[in-house]
Amino acid sequence: MLLWHRVLKNRFATLATRDFRSPASGVRPRLLLAVFSLLAVSALGSCARRPSAPASAPVDVLTRHLDGDPPSLEPLTTTDELAIRVEEMIFRPLIGLDKTRRFVPSLAVSWAASSDGLVYDIRLDSKAAWEDGTRVTAADVAYTIERVRDPRIPALNWRAGFDDLQSVETPDESTVIVRFSKPDSQRLLAFTMPIVSAAAYRRGTGLDRQPVGTGPYRLESWAANQKIVLTRRPDADPKKIAFRQVVFRVLPDGVTRFRAGSAGQLDEFRISRDQRILAGKTPEFAKKNRIEKAPQFGVVLLVWNIRNPWLADSRVRLALSHSLNRQEMAKRLYPPEGADLISGPFPTGAPENAPEIHPVTYDSAESARLLDAAGLKMGPDGFRQKGGRRVSLEIVYPGAQAMSASLAEIFGAASKKIGVEILPRPLDWAAFVQRYSAGEFDVAPNGLQYLPPNLDQFQYVHSSQAPPTGGNAGFYRNPAVDKAVEAARSEPDERRRLELYRQVHRLLAADPPADFLWSTDQYWAISTRLDGVEVSPLGLFHFLPGPLAWRAIPPPR
């Protein structure tokens, strides 16, 4: 998935330390998830088997796509965006976000914070039910929070929001009182997590493959690497939830997706920029689809694993960054206009960027100087070495995604020119997510998609968030960065917090945990038979009602 570069003109209001109950209270959200699919840019002439699905689906079936098979549908431990697209149809969050990035009721119908920001009073929807018809209760919320805090559970996206929890009280089935030891200006985002069933988890395991949810759909079937079928629950209102079934087809190959979508076999699918040009020249495509340009608030990067002895030296990391001609790379990978280059973890145009920090320049002489200074001397075989050991790194990436493969190839060629060997290791999507989340790599291409759109870097660069605790997959450690991100999280004043974010940017530019590459938009093809499709600053998904509000335009009689 590509990422967006649109400037955020309207910043979120800071969470005030006062009582409130309005579900639309403006709060600047925090970052939630780490791993997502990089765009698979496939050459249009490459070989791919034609899809075998029927030419068109019934009017009450929505056919969507996934770039790969999700490793799990356990919503508290999910770290990849593909799984979240499915989970959002099965689970309801405690508190939702709408397309304007404001809080809206979901399982909770109202909420209030104490004046000191330490106590939250949350009231549940009395009609909310699990798949078996039993009521969703405060005990389920308490269990979910307990599970998120369990160190044995890799709830990387949610644990940080409850790290200073004091207690959870459930005075009745509809009321949850949550107490914290210190205020957090972005606390409310902790409650946008999905709620899981205490009874289901206490009955047994296997819920990562057989989820029990609160949403309008339930899992009907899951054919690994082929498709996931969801069926509308009997208690879901068909006037609000239009489709009887939602079918997610697993289509890693971009050519296969384009052919299937052009034939009307998909209701939404991601397209590359060269495919967008072809689509404009193809009458068959235009009859069945329209193109939407969707923002994705995030960045594309190459993550360094600091546990590798070569990468432990920041000079080596900077040398590798200087070896890349990123402007040329962007034009090659995102023709014809390229992408917006970035200089840190914040998307282009975000005010959190320190204005004096610029993208790393292409400078092979500087790469050589840095490597020499690190004691890595060029050997007779054209590779650098130290102590008789060749400087060699392995890059892992999703092999089925052409974008990731191309990025790894370009990186390998550039590194070879400065004497560093790069060994490619393509993996299937599930294996890549597993290895990335565990920090089992030297270098890995990845993206940070900020859902909801807040740029707190705590779980990605703080030393306490290394695997298996958080999303600091490269085991980055810098005491000055730790101090700055901690201060930013607890700073209620918007202007002071902005300056702290900029300080984080400066520190990461000097001692980079990753090579921050670019941010860009993503193109999607949407079936002309669909109505109710909205684009928000979060893209096409990850807000309420989002795809739950999509419906089919009745065919002409």
N, C-alpha and C positions, 0 to 999 in steps of 0.2 A: 504494500500500500504506500502510495506517495503521500506527501505532507504538504501543508499549505503555507503560503508566504504572504497572505493578506495582512496588512497592518491592523492591529486591534485598536479601533478608535475610541471605543467605550470601555474603560477599565471598570472592574468590579468594585463596588463599595466595600469598605472594610467592615467586618462584623462588629457592630457596636456592642458595648457591654451594657445592654439594657434588655428588659423583657420584650419578647416579640412572639407573635403567633402567625404572622402573615407568611404563607408558604412561598410568597414571591419576594421575600426579603433578599436584597442583592448581597451576595457574599462572593468574594473572590475565591473560586474553588482551588483545590490543590491537585497535584498530579497523582494519577492513580495507577497507570499500568505501564509496563516496560516493553515487552516484546511484541512486535507486530510484523506483518508481512510486508517486505519490500516489494515494490512493483516489479512484476515479471515482464520485461520488455522483450518480446519475442519477434524475431524477424518474420515478416509476413509470408515469406516463401518457405519457411521451414516445414518439415514433414510432421504431420500429426494425424492420428486416426480420427475419422469423422465420428461425431457423437451418434449414439444409437438410440437416443431418447425420441419419443414421439414428436412429430412436427409441431404440435401445439398442445398445451395442457388444458384441462377443464377450467371453466371460468372461475371456479371456487378453489383452485389450487395456485399458490404462489410459488414460483420456481426461482430460487436464488442460487448463488454460487459461493464456493470457498476455494481459496488457493491451495489448501492442503487439509488433511484430516486432523481435526483438533486432538491433542493428546489427552484431553480430559474435558468433561463438562461439570467439574466441581467448581462452583462460582467463587468460592472464597480463596482458592489457590490458583486460579487461572491467571496467567501472565501473558497470554497471546490474544491478539485482537480477533482472530478467526473464531475462537471458542466463544468470545463475548458476544459476537453477533448472534450465535445460537442461543446462548444463555439468556439474553435479553428477551427472548420470546417465551422462555420457560419460567423465569424468576422475576419477581417484582422487587425493586429496591425499597428500603425502608422509607427514604425520602428521595424523590425524583428530581431531575433537571429537565426543563423544557427547552425548546429550540432557541430561546433567548438567553439561556444559561441561568435561569432563575429557578429557585427551589419550588417544587410543586408536590402536592400530596401523592402518595402511592399507598404502601401499607400503612403509613402514618397519615392521619388526616389533619393533625395539628401538632405543633411543638413549641416550646418556650424555653428560653435560657434565663438563668438568674442574672442579676445585675453585675455580679463579679465574674460571669462567664464560666463558673465551675459546675453548675448543675443544669441538666437538661431534662425537661418533662415532656415525654412523647406519648401521644394518644393514638391508638391503632384503629384501623377500619374494622368495625365489628362484623362486617360481611366477608372479610378476606378469608379464604379457605385454601387448604392443601388439596392435592389431586383426589384424595379419598373423601373429600367433603368435610373433614374435621377443621375446626376453626384455627386460624393463626392467632397465637396468643403472645402475651408478654414473655412467657417462658421460652418461646422460640427465639425471641430477640435476645434474651439473656444468654441462651445457649450459643447463639451465633457469635456474640461478643466474646464469650468464654473460649469458643473454638478459635477465633481470630487471635486471641492472646496466647493460646497453647503453643509453646516453643516447638512442639513436635509437628505442628501443622504449618506448612510453608505458605501462610497467608500473607505474601509479600506486599500486596497492594493495600492492605487494610490495617496491619498490625500497628504501624506508626501512629495512627489516629487514636489508639487506646493505650499507648505506652505509659501514660500517667493516670490510668483509671484507678479510682478508689473503690467504687462499689456500683453494683447494678441492683436496683430494687424493683420488685414487681408487686405493688400493692393490690392490683386486681388484674384480670385477664387482658384488659385493654390499656393499661398504663405501665410505662417503663420510666423509672427515674435513674439517670446515669450521672454519677458524680466523679469529678476529676480533681487532681491535686493542684493543677495550675491552669491558667487560662491559655487558650490558643485562638488566635484571630481567625483561624480557618477551620475550627473544630467541626462545624456543621457538616463539612464534607465527609467526615468519618461515618456519618449516618446515611450516606448514599449507597452503602453496600447492600447486596442482596441478602435476604434472610433465608436461612435453611431450617429444615424441620428437625427439632430435637428428637421427636419420636423416631423418625426414619433413621437418623444416625445412630441412635441407641439400639435399634433393632439389628443393625449389621453394616457391612461394608459394601463396596461395589457401586456406590452412588456417583462415582466419577463417570461411570458408563450408563447408569440408570438413575438420572436425577429425579428428585421429587420436588416439584416447584409450586409456586403461588401464582404464576402467570396464566395467561389465557390458553397457552398451548402445553401439551405434554409430549414427551418423547414416544413416538410410535415404533421407530426402528432405526438402526444404525448399522449400515453396511460399510465396514472399514474401507477407507480410501475410495468410496464410491458415492454414497449419499446418506444424509440424515433426514428422516421424515418426522415432522411434528404434526400432531392432530389437535384441532381446537377442542378444548374441554367442553363437556355438555353444559356446564354452568356459565360459559362465556356468552356474552350478549352478541349474537350475530349481526346486530345493527352497528355495533362498534368494532367487532373483530370479524372482518368480512370473509376471510379465507378459511375454508374448512381444513385445509392442509397447507403446510409450508414445507417445501422440499429443498434442501441444500445439496446441490451437486458438487462434489469435490473435483475440481478441474484445475490442476496445477499449470497446465500448458496454455499459454495465452492464445495460440492459434486455435486450439480446440474451443476455448471459450468464445472467441470471436465468431467462429463458424456456427456454433450452437446458438449464440445470441442473434446472429444475422438471420438464422432460419426460424427465429421465433421460439426457440426452446428454452430461453432464459428470460426472466422478467427484469433482472438487473445483473450487470456484469461490468467488471473493470476493463478498460481498454487503454492501450498504450498510445503514445502520441502519433506514431506512424499509423496505427490502426484508426485513430480519429480522422486522419487525412483520407485514408482509404474509405472510411465510412461515408464521408461527404460526397464521394464519387460513386457510391453504390446504391442504386434505387431500392434494391431489396432491403438493405439495412434501414434506410430512411422510412420505409413503409412500416416497419415493425418497431423501430426504436428512435428515441431522441437522446441527445447527449447533454449531460449535466457536468459542470465543472464544480467539484466539491472541495472545500478546504479541509485540510487535515492539520491540526495545530500541533506541529512537532518537527523533529529534525532527523536526518539520516546521518549515521556516523559509523566509524570503525572503532570498536572498543578494544583497548589494550588490557591484557591481563598482567597486572603488576607483579604477580607471583612468579612470572617467568624472569629468570635472572637477567636476560638481556633487556627486557622492557622495564625492569625495576629502575633503570637509569633514565631520568626524564630527557636527557640529551639524545638517547636513542629514539625515544618516542617522537621528539621534535624533528629529528633527522628524517624519520620515515614520513612525517607530515610534509616536510619541505620537498620530498622526492616526488610528490603528486602534483601534476598540473591540473588542479581541480576545475578550473574554468573549461579547459578542453574536455575533461572527463564529463562534466555536466552536459555539454553540448552533444557529446557522443551518446550519452545514456538517455538524454531527454531532448531529442531533436524536435524542432530546430532551434527553439529559444533558449534551451539550457535550463538552469535552475538558479535560485538565489543562494549564493554562497554565504556561509555563516562562520562566525569566529568563536562560537561557544555553544552551550546547551540550549540557548534561547532562539526561537525562530526569527527570521529576518523581520525587522520592523518592530519587534517587541521592545517596549521601553526599558525592559530589564537589561538590555545590552549596554555595556559600557561603551560610550561613543568613540573612545580613542583606540579600542581594540578592533583590529581588522583581520579578515581571513588570512590564514597562513599562506605565504607566497611560495611559488615554485622556484626553488633555488638549490640546484644540485651541489653547488660549491659550499653552501651553508650546511647541507647534509653531510658532506665529506668532512668539513671542519668539526662538526659536532661528534661524528663517529670517531674521528681521530682523538678528540679530547676525551672521549669515553674509553680510550685505550683499545679500540677495535681497529686493527690494522688490516689493510688489504693483503690477501694472500696471493700466491702465484696462480691459483685457480680462478681468480676473479671474485672471490668471496672474502669477506672480512672474517677475522678470527681473533681469538684471544685465548692464551694458554693452550694452544693446539686445537681448540674447538671452533668449528665453523659457526658463524652467526646464522642460525636457521630458526624460522618460526612457522607454525602451522596456522592456517586460516580455515575455520569451519564456516559453512554457509549452507542454506537450503539449496540443494542441487537442482531441484525442479524449477527454481525461479531464475529466469534468464538474467534479471537485473543483478541478483546477488552473484551469480556466476561471472558476469561481465565485470562487476566491481572487483571480485577476487582476482580475475585475470589481469586487469589493469594495475591493481596494487602489486601483484607479483612481478610484473614486468618493470614497473617503476623502481621497486625495491632492488631488483637484480642490478640495475644500473648503478646503484650506490654500494653494491657488494653485500646485500642481505638476501639470503635465500628464503623464499616463501613457498611452503608446501600446501597445496590446496587439499581440502578435505570436504567434499560435498556430502551432505546428509539429507535424509528425508525430513519433512517439516517437524514431525514429533520428536525425532532424535535431536534435531538442532535446538528446539526449544528446551529439551531436557538438559543438554550439555551446556547451553548458554546460561540457563537459570542456575545451574550448579557451579558455574565458573570453570568449566572444564574445556578450556581453549586457550590459545595464545592471542589470536586476533579473531574478531568476529564482526561482520557487518550487521548493523541493527538499526532500529529506529525507535525514537521515544515519541509516543503519541500521548499528548497530555489530555487525559480524560478524568474529570472535567478540566477545562483549560486554565490550570494554574502552574506556575513554573518553579515551585519549590523543588530543590534538588536533593533534599535530605536523603531519601531512600536510594538515590543513585550514586552519590559520592561520599556520604558520611561513612566513616570507618566502621561504625556499628552495624551497617546494613549490608555487609558482605554475606555471601551465601553461607548457610541457608536462611539467614535472618531477613534479608531484604533484597533490593534490586541492584546493589553495587556488585555486579557480576564480575568485574575485573579486579576486585579486592583493592580498590584504590584507597590510599591512606595519606591524609595531609592534615595535621592538627589545625593549621590556619583555616583550611576549608571547613573542617568540622565546626570550628568556633563561629564562622560566618553564617553557615546554614542554620545552626542552632539559634543564633540571634535573629535571623530573618523569620524563622518560624514563629517566634514568640513576640515579634514586634507588631503592636497594633496600629501604629501610625503608618499610613500608606507611603508617605514620602521617605521616611526613614527606612522602611522595609525595601523600597525600591533601590535605595543606595546600597543596602546590604546585598541585594541580588547582584548589583553591578560589581560589588567587591568580590562576590563569588566568581563572577565572570572573569575578572582580572586574575584571580588566583588560579583558575583552571586553565587560562591561556598560558601562564608561565609554567605550570606543572600539569600537563593535560592527562586526564584519564582516558581520553579517546581522541581520535581525529574527527572533529566536527566538520561535516561536509556541506550540507545544504538543506534547504526546505523548499517544498514545491507543492503545487496543487495536484489533484487527481481527477481524471476523467472517467465518468461512468456512463454506460448506456442503460437507459430505462425504457422498458417496453411502453409503446404507445397505448397499450390497453390499461395501463395503470393510472390511477388518479390518487391524489392525496400525498404525493411524494414531495417532501420539503427538504431544503438544504439549509443547514445552520452552520455557525462557526465550528461545530463539531463534525461537519460533513453530512452524510446521509443517515448515519446511525448514531446510537449512544445518547439519545435524548427521548423524552416522552412527548407524544406517543410514538414518534418515529415510524418504523415499518409496521407497527401495530395498527396504524391508521390507514395504511395503503388499502386500496380497494380496486376492483376491476370495473372498467367502464363496460356497461352491458353491450354486447354485440348488436349491430343493427339488424332489424327484422326484415 
